Amino acid sequence: MSDKNEALAICSEFAEEYGIDLNDDETIVVYMENEYVNKLKDILIHKKYKMYSFQVYANRALVQFIPEKAESIFD
């Protein structure tokens, strides 16, 4: 399974809305309940995927990351 497909499968466990950014075809964009953000962040760190942004809006969160092995901003 490619990193991109694996990342999309992970997102499907936590979010109803997720996909690949149309502007660059690499970044995964996830719009999710903010209660699951820490769990997703932990998985991304474990997989060593690079998280680019993380924004919280009331009870929702927008997460953007690149599903390729890289140093995380949280390391």
Jmol script that loads the backbone (N, CA, C; Angstrom):
load data "model"
ATOM      1  N   MET A   1       0.856  -1.183   0.000  1.00  0.00           N
ATOM      2  CA  MET A   1       0.000   0.000   0.000  1.00  0.00           C
ATOM      3  C   MET A   1       0.897   1.239   0.000  1.00  0.00           C
ATOM      4  N   SER A   2       0.604   2.187  -0.851  1.00  0.00           N
ATOM      5  CA  SER A   2       1.402   3.411  -0.909  1.00  0.00           C
ATOM      6  C   SER A   2       1.158   4.257   0.340  1.00  0.00           C
ATOM      7  N   ASP A   3       2.089   5.173   0.622  1.00  0.00           N
ATOM      8  CA  ASP A   3       1.932   6.068   1.764  1.00  0.00           C
ATOM      9  C   ASP A   3       0.643   6.874   1.654  1.00  0.00           C
ATOM     10  N   LYS A   4       0.314   7.319   0.442  1.00  0.00           N
ATOM     11  CA  LYS A   4      -0.898   8.125   0.248  1.00  0.00           C
ATOM     12  C   LYS A   4      -2.161   7.305   0.536  1.00  0.00           C
ATOM     13  N   ASN A   5      -2.210   6.091   0.042  1.00  0.00           N
ATOM     14  CA  ASN A   5      -3.371   5.230   0.293  1.00  0.00           C
ATOM     15  C   ASN A   5      -3.481   4.858   1.767  1.00  0.00           C
ATOM     16  N   GLU A   6      -2.340   4.595   2.394  1.00  0.00           N
ATOM     17  CA  GLU A   6      -2.339   4.279   3.820  1.00  0.00           C
ATOM     18  C   GLU A   6      -2.842   5.477   4.627  1.00  0.00           C
ATOM     19  N   ALA A   7      -2.400   6.679   4.269  1.00  0.00           N
ATOM     20  CA  ALA A   7      -2.836   7.891   4.962  1.00  0.00           C
ATOM     21  C   ALA A   7      -4.334   8.116   4.805  1.00  0.00           C
ATOM     22  N   LEU A   8      -4.857   7.900   3.620  1.00  0.00           N
ATOM     23  CA  LEU A   8      -6.304   8.050   3.405  1.00  0.00           C
ATOM     24  C   LEU A   8      -7.084   7.017   4.215  1.00  0.00           C
ATOM     25  N   ALA A   9      -6.555   5.809   4.326  1.00  0.00           N
ATOM     26  CA  ALA A   9      -7.215   4.777   5.132  1.00  0.00           C
ATOM     27  C   ALA A   9      -7.224   5.177   6.608  1.00  0.00           C
ATOM     28  N   ILE A  10      -6.141   5.749   7.096  1.00  0.00           N
ATOM     29  CA  ILE A  10      -6.081   6.230   8.481  1.00  0.00           C
ATOM     30  C   ILE A  10      -7.110   7.329   8.692  1.00  0.00           C
ATOM     31  N   CYS A  11      -7.190   8.271   7.764  1.00  0.00           N
ATOM     32  CA  CYS A  11      -8.141   9.380   7.878  1.00  0.00           C
ATOM     33  C   CYS A  11      -9.580   8.886   7.915  1.00  0.00           C
ATOM     34  N   SER A  12      -9.865   7.831   7.186  1.00  0.00           N
ATOM     35  CA  SER A  12     -11.232   7.331   7.131  1.00  0.00           C
ATOM     36  C   SER A  12     -11.717   6.846   8.501  1.00  0.00           C
ATOM     37  N   GLU A  13     -10.789   6.519   9.390  1.00  0.00           N
ATOM     38  CA  GLU A  13     -11.160   6.085  10.734  1.00  0.00           C
ATOM     39  C   GLU A  13     -11.569   7.243  11.633  1.00  0.00           C
ATOM     40  N   PHE A  14     -11.113   8.459  11.306  1.00  0.00           N
ATOM     41  CA  PHE A  14     -11.307   9.603  12.193  1.00  0.00           C
ATOM     42  C   PHE A  14     -12.176  10.710  11.629  1.00  0.00           C
ATOM     43  N   ALA A  15     -12.372  10.742  10.337  1.00  0.00           N
ATOM     44  CA  ALA A  15     -13.029  11.899   9.734  1.00  0.00           C
ATOM     45  C   ALA A  15     -13.990  11.480   8.632  1.00  0.00           C
ATOM     46  N   GLU A  16     -15.034  12.276   8.491  1.00  0.00           N
ATOM     47  CA  GLU A  16     -15.976  12.063   7.396  1.00  0.00           C
ATOM     48  C   GLU A  16     -15.531  12.803   6.142  1.00  0.00           C
ATOM     49  N   GLU A  17     -14.779  13.886   6.334  1.00  0.00           N
ATOM     50  CA  GLU A  17     -14.336  14.702   5.203  1.00  0.00           C
ATOM     51  C   GLU A  17     -12.815  14.728   5.157  1.00  0.00           C
ATOM     52  N   TYR A  18     -12.258  14.176   4.100  1.00  0.00           N
ATOM     53  CA  TYR A  18     -10.817  14.154   3.912  1.00  0.00           C
ATOM     54  C   TYR A  18     -10.543  13.906   2.439  1.00  0.00           C
ATOM     55  N   GLY A  19      -9.346  14.259   2.012  1.00  0.00           N
ATOM     56  CA  GLY A  19      -8.996  14.032   0.623  1.00  0.00           C
ATOM     57  C   GLY A  19      -7.642  14.603   0.296  1.00  0.00           C
ATOM     58  N   ILE A  20      -7.321  14.563  -0.963  1.00  0.00           N
ATOM     59  CA  ILE A  20      -6.037  15.059  -1.439  1.00  0.00           C
ATOM     60  C   ILE A  20      -6.225  16.483  -1.954  1.00  0.00           C
ATOM     61  N   ASP A  21      -5.329  17.372  -1.547  1.00  0.00           N
ATOM     62  CA  ASP A  21      -5.387  18.776  -1.962  1.00  0.00           C
ATOM     63  C   ASP A  21      -5.239  18.858  -3.481  1.00  0.00           C
ATOM     64  N   LEU A  22      -6.188  19.480  -4.131  1.00  0.00           N
ATOM     65  CA  LEU A  22      -6.162  19.594  -5.591  1.00  0.00           C
ATOM     66  C   LEU A  22      -5.051  20.499  -6.095  1.00  0.00           C
ATOM     67  N   ASN A  23      -4.551  21.390  -5.234  1.00  0.00           N
ATOM     68  CA  ASN A  23      -3.509  22.331  -5.658  1.00  0.00           C
ATOM     69  C   ASN A  23      -2.139  21.683  -5.811  1.00  0.00           C
ATOM     70  N   ASP A  24      -1.839  20.649  -5.013  1.00  0.00           N
ATOM     71  CA  ASP A  24      -0.494  20.067  -5.107  1.00  0.00           C
ATOM     72  C   ASP A  24      -0.472  18.540  -5.257  1.00  0.00           C
ATOM     73  N   ASP A  25      -1.601  17.886  -5.121  1.00  0.00           N
ATOM     74  CA  ASP A  25      -1.729  16.438  -5.303  1.00  0.00           C
ATOM     75  C   ASP A  25      -0.863  15.619  -4.348  1.00  0.00           C
ATOM     76  N   GLU A  26      -0.354  16.240  -3.270  1.00  0.00           N
ATOM     77  CA  GLU A  26       0.441  15.524  -2.277  1.00  0.00           C
ATOM     78  C   GLU A  26      -0.148  15.647  -0.885  1.00  0.00           C
ATOM     79  N   THR A  27      -0.620  16.838  -0.550  1.00  0.00           N
ATOM     80  CA  THR A  27      -1.094  17.112   0.795  1.00  0.00           C
ATOM     81  C   THR A  27      -2.454  16.478   1.040  1.00  0.00           C
ATOM     82  N   ILE A  28      -2.574  15.811   2.178  1.00  0.00           N
ATOM     83  CA  ILE A  28      -3.859  15.263   2.610  1.00  0.00           C
ATOM     84  C   ILE A  28      -4.508  16.314   3.501  1.00  0.00           C
ATOM     85  N   VAL A  29      -5.763  16.609   3.242  1.00  0.00           N
ATOM     86  CA  VAL A  29      -6.521  17.584   4.017  1.00  0.00           C
ATOM     87  C   VAL A  29      -7.625  16.833   4.752  1.00  0.00           C
ATOM     88  N   VAL A  30      -7.723  17.069   6.070  1.00  0.00           N
ATOM     89  CA  VAL A  30      -8.697  16.366   6.899  1.00  0.00           C
ATOM     90  C   VAL A  30      -9.503  17.394   7.685  1.00  0.00           C
ATOM     91  N   TYR A  31     -10.816  17.324   7.588  1.00  0.00           N
ATOM     92  CA  TYR A  31     -11.718  18.166   8.378  1.00  0.00           C
ATOM     93  C   TYR A  31     -12.442  17.218   9.320  1.00  0.00           C
ATOM     94  N   MET A  32     -12.247  17.393  10.616  1.00  0.00           N
ATOM     95  CA  MET A  32     -12.691  16.378  11.565  1.00  0.00           C
ATOM     96  C   MET A  32     -13.122  16.978  12.888  1.00  0.00           C
ATOM     97  N   GLU A  33     -13.770  16.158  13.724  1.00  0.00           N
ATOM     98  CA  GLU A  33     -14.096  16.545  15.085  1.00  0.00           C
ATOM     99  C   GLU A  33     -12.786  16.746  15.836  1.00  0.00           C
ATOM    100  N   ASN A  34     -12.674  17.829  16.596  1.00  0.00           N
ATOM    101  CA  ASN A  34     -11.393  18.108  17.244  1.00  0.00           C
ATOM    102  C   ASN A  34     -11.052  17.118  18.356  1.00  0.00           C
ATOM    103  N   GLU A  35     -12.018  16.339  18.822  1.00  0.00           N
ATOM    104  CA  GLU A  35     -11.731  15.358  19.866  1.00  0.00           C
ATOM    105  C   GLU A  35     -10.815  14.239  19.373  1.00  0.00           C
ATOM    106  N   TYR A  36     -10.711  14.046  18.054  1.00  0.00           N
ATOM    107  CA  TYR A  36      -9.869  12.995  17.491  1.00  0.00           C
ATOM    108  C   TYR A  36      -8.515  13.490  16.990  1.00  0.00           C
ATOM    109  N   VAL A  37      -8.266  14.779  17.086  1.00  0.00           N
ATOM    110  CA  VAL A  37      -7.035  15.346  16.534  1.00  0.00           C
ATOM    111  C   VAL A  37      -5.788  14.763  17.192  1.00  0.00           C
ATOM    112  N   ASN A  38      -5.784  14.643  18.506  1.00  0.00           N
ATOM    113  CA  ASN A  38      -4.597  14.111  19.177  1.00  0.00           C
ATOM    114  C   ASN A  38      -4.326  12.668  18.785  1.00  0.00           C
ATOM    115  N   LYS A  39      -5.358  11.885  18.610  1.00  0.00           N
ATOM    116  CA  LYS A  39      -5.181  10.499  18.183  1.00  0.00           C
ATOM    117  C   LYS A  39      -4.592  10.443  16.766  1.00  0.00           C
ATOM    118  N   LEU A  40      -5.117  11.284  15.867  1.00  0.00           N
ATOM    119  CA  LEU A  40      -4.569  11.354  14.507  1.00  0.00           C
ATOM    120  C   LEU A  40      -3.130  11.841  14.541  1.00  0.00           C
ATOM    121  N   LYS A  41      -2.851  12.861  15.329  1.00  0.00           N
ATOM    122  CA  LYS A  41      -1.487  13.393  15.447  1.00  0.00           C
ATOM    123  C   LYS A  41      -0.521  12.314  15.918  1.00  0.00           C
ATOM    124  N   ASP A  42      -0.923  11.522  16.905  1.00  0.00           N
ATOM    125  CA  ASP A  42      -0.067  10.447  17.406  1.00  0.00           C
ATOM    126  C   ASP A  42       0.234   9.425  16.318  1.00  0.00           C
ATOM    127  N   ILE A  43      -0.763   9.076  15.523  1.00  0.00           N
ATOM    128  CA  ILE A  43      -0.548   8.120  14.428  1.00  0.00           C
ATOM    129  C   ILE A  43       0.390   8.710  13.380  1.00  0.00           C
ATOM    130  N   LEU A  44       0.201   9.980  13.043  1.00  0.00           N
ATOM    131  CA  LEU A  44       1.065  10.622  12.049  1.00  0.00           C
ATOM    132  C   LEU A  44       2.514  10.673  12.529  1.00  0.00           C
ATOM    133  N   ILE A  45       2.705  10.967  13.809  1.00  0.00           N
ATOM    134  CA  ILE A  45       4.060  10.997  14.372  1.00  0.00           C
ATOM    135  C   ILE A  45       4.665   9.597  14.328  1.00  0.00           C
ATOM    136  N   HIS A  46       3.882   8.605  14.700  1.00  0.00           N
ATOM    137  CA  HIS A  46       4.367   7.217  14.675  1.00  0.00           C
ATOM    138  C   HIS A  46       4.761   6.799  13.257  1.00  0.00           C
ATOM    139  N   LYS A  47       3.974   7.207  12.274  1.00  0.00           N
ATOM    140  CA  LYS A  47       4.262   6.873  10.871  1.00  0.00           C
ATOM    141  C   LYS A  47       5.346   7.764  10.270  1.00  0.00           C
ATOM    142  N   LYS A  48       5.734   8.814  11.020  1.00  0.00           N
ATOM    143  CA  LYS A  48       6.727   9.802  10.576  1.00  0.00           C
ATOM    144  C   LYS A  48       6.272  10.563   9.326  1.00  0.00           C
ATOM    145  N   TYR A  49       4.968  10.851   9.274  1.00  0.00           N
ATOM    146  CA  TYR A  49       4.434  11.691   8.205  1.00  0.00           C
ATOM    147  C   TYR A  49       4.592  13.143   8.623  1.00  0.00           C
ATOM    148  N   LYS A  50       4.768  14.010   7.666  1.00  0.00           N
ATOM    149  CA  LYS A  50       5.012  15.417   7.964  1.00  0.00           C
ATOM    150  C   LYS A  50       3.692  16.182   8.054  1.00  0.00           C
ATOM    151  N   MET A  51       3.393  16.728   9.237  1.00  0.00           N
ATOM    152  CA  MET A  51       2.185  17.530   9.432  1.00  0.00           C
ATOM    153  C   MET A  51       2.523  18.986   9.140  1.00  0.00           C
ATOM    154  N   TYR A  52       1.767  19.614   8.231  1.00  0.00           N
ATOM    155  CA  TYR A  52       2.018  20.999   7.850  1.00  0.00           C
ATOM    156  C   TYR A  52       1.196  22.005   8.623  1.00  0.00           C
ATOM    157  N   SER A  53      -0.057  21.732   8.835  1.00  0.00           N
ATOM    158  CA  SER A  53      -0.854  22.696   9.589  1.00  0.00           C
ATOM    159  C   SER A  53      -1.937  21.985  10.367  1.00  0.00           C
ATOM    160  N   PHE A  54      -2.404  22.713  11.373  1.00  0.00           N
ATOM    161  CA  PHE A  54      -3.344  22.158  12.324  1.00  0.00           C
ATOM    162  C   PHE A  54      -4.127  23.360  12.838  1.00  0.00           C
ATOM    163  N   GLN A  55      -5.392  23.467  12.494  1.00  0.00           N
ATOM    164  CA  GLN A  55      -6.217  24.603  12.899  1.00  0.00           C
ATOM    165  C   GLN A  55      -7.496  24.084  13.536  1.00  0.00           C
ATOM    166  N   VAL A  56      -7.886  24.709  14.652  1.00  0.00           N
ATOM    167  CA  VAL A  56      -9.098  24.294  15.354  1.00  0.00           C
ATOM    168  C   VAL A  56     -10.136  25.401  15.234  1.00  0.00           C
ATOM    169  N   TYR A  57     -11.352  25.011  14.871  1.00  0.00           N
ATOM    170  CA  TYR A  57     -12.490  25.920  14.746  1.00  0.00           C
ATOM    171  C   TYR A  57     -13.608  25.372  15.624  1.00  0.00           C
ATOM    172  N   ALA A  58     -13.763  25.921  16.832  1.00  0.00           N
ATOM    173  CA  ALA A  58     -14.780  25.462  17.794  1.00  0.00           C
ATOM    174  C   ALA A  58     -14.603  23.964  18.034  1.00  0.00           C
ATOM    175  N   ASN A  59     -15.534  23.134  17.592  1.00  0.00           N
ATOM    176  CA  ASN A  59     -15.422  21.690  17.827  1.00  0.00           C
ATOM    177  C   ASN A  59     -14.923  20.923  16.604  1.00  0.00           C
ATOM    178  N   ARG A  60     -14.410  21.623  15.602  1.00  0.00           N
ATOM    179  CA  ARG A  60     -13.891  21.000  14.380  1.00  0.00           C
ATOM    180  C   ARG A  60     -12.429  21.383  14.195  1.00  0.00           C
ATOM    181  N   ALA A  61     -11.701  20.586  13.463  1.00  0.00           N
ATOM    182  CA  ALA A  61     -10.291  20.852  13.204  1.00  0.00           C
ATOM    183  C   ALA A  61      -9.977  20.589  11.738  1.00  0.00           C
ATOM    184  N   LEU A  62      -9.030  21.351  11.213  1.00  0.00           N
ATOM    185  CA  LEU A  62      -8.533  21.176   9.853  1.00  0.00           C
ATOM    186  C   LEU A  62      -7.057  20.803   9.965  1.00  0.00           C
ATOM    187  N   VAL A  63      -6.696  19.638   9.457  1.00  0.00           N
ATOM    188  CA  VAL A  63      -5.330  19.139   9.528  1.00  0.00           C
ATOM    189  C   VAL A  63      -4.831  18.934   8.108  1.00  0.00           C
ATOM    190  N   GLN A  64      -3.597  19.356   7.848  1.00  0.00           N
ATOM    191  CA  GLN A  64      -2.982  19.127   6.543  1.00  0.00           C
ATOM    192  C   GLN A  64      -1.635  18.464   6.771  1.00  0.00           C
ATOM    193  N   PHE A  65      -1.382  17.385   6.026  1.00  0.00           N
ATOM    194  CA  PHE A  65      -0.106  16.700   6.165  1.00  0.00           C
ATOM    195  C   PHE A  65       0.294  16.042   4.861  1.00  0.00           C
ATOM    196  N   ILE A  66       1.590  15.747   4.758  1.00  0.00           N
ATOM    197  CA  ILE A  66       2.141  15.056   3.595  1.00  0.00           C
ATOM    198  C   ILE A  66       2.370  13.594   3.999  1.00  0.00           C
ATOM    199  N   PRO A  67       1.781  12.651   3.301  1.00  0.00           N
ATOM    200  CA  PRO A  67       1.939  11.240   3.660  1.00  0.00           C
ATOM    201  C   PRO A  67       3.214  10.619   3.094  1.00  0.00           C
ATOM    202  N   GLU A  68       4.339  11.156   3.495  1.00  0.00           N
ATOM    203  CA  GLU A  68       5.604  10.557   3.115  1.00  0.00           C
ATOM    204  C   GLU A  68       6.505  10.646   4.328  1.00  0.00           C
ATOM    205  N   LYS A  69       7.401   9.743   4.422  1.00  0.00           N
ATOM    206  CA  LYS A  69       8.272   9.675   5.590  1.00  0.00           C
ATOM    207  C   LYS A  69       9.126  10.936   5.650  1.00  0.00           C
ATOM    208  N   ALA A  70       8.994  11.660   6.759  1.00  0.00           N
ATOM    209  CA  ALA A  70       9.726  12.909   6.949  1.00  0.00           C
ATOM    210  C   ALA A  70       9.732  13.237   8.420  1.00  0.00           C
ATOM    211  N   GLU A  71      10.572  14.176   8.808  1.00  0.00           N
ATOM    212  CA  GLU A  71      10.577  14.649  10.184  1.00  0.00           C
ATOM    213  C   GLU A  71       9.321  15.479  10.421  1.00  0.00           C
ATOM    214  N   SER A  72       8.668  15.249  11.525  1.00  0.00           N
ATOM    215  CA  SER A  72       7.458  15.978  11.879  1.00  0.00           C
ATOM    216  C   SER A  72       7.801  17.263  12.609  1.00  0.00           C
ATOM    217  N   ILE A  73       6.935  18.252  12.530  1.00  0.00           N
ATOM    218  CA  ILE A  73       7.147  19.486  13.273  1.00  0.00           C
ATOM    219  C   ILE A  73       6.942  19.251  14.757  1.00  0.00           C
ATOM    220  N   PHE A  74       6.382  18.091  15.139  1.00  0.00           N
ATOM    221  CA  PHE A  74       6.118  17.791  16.540  1.00  0.00           C
ATOM    222  C   PHE A  74       7.257  16.996  17.181  1.00  0.00           C
ATOM    223  N   ASP A  75       8.286  16.644  16.432  1.00  0.00           N
ATOM    224  CA  ASP A  75       9.412  15.885  17.000  1.00  0.00           C
ATOM    225  C   ASP A  75      10.297  16.788  17.815  1.00  0.00           C
TER     226      ASP A  75
END
end "model"
wireframe off; spacefill off
backbone 0.3
color backbone group
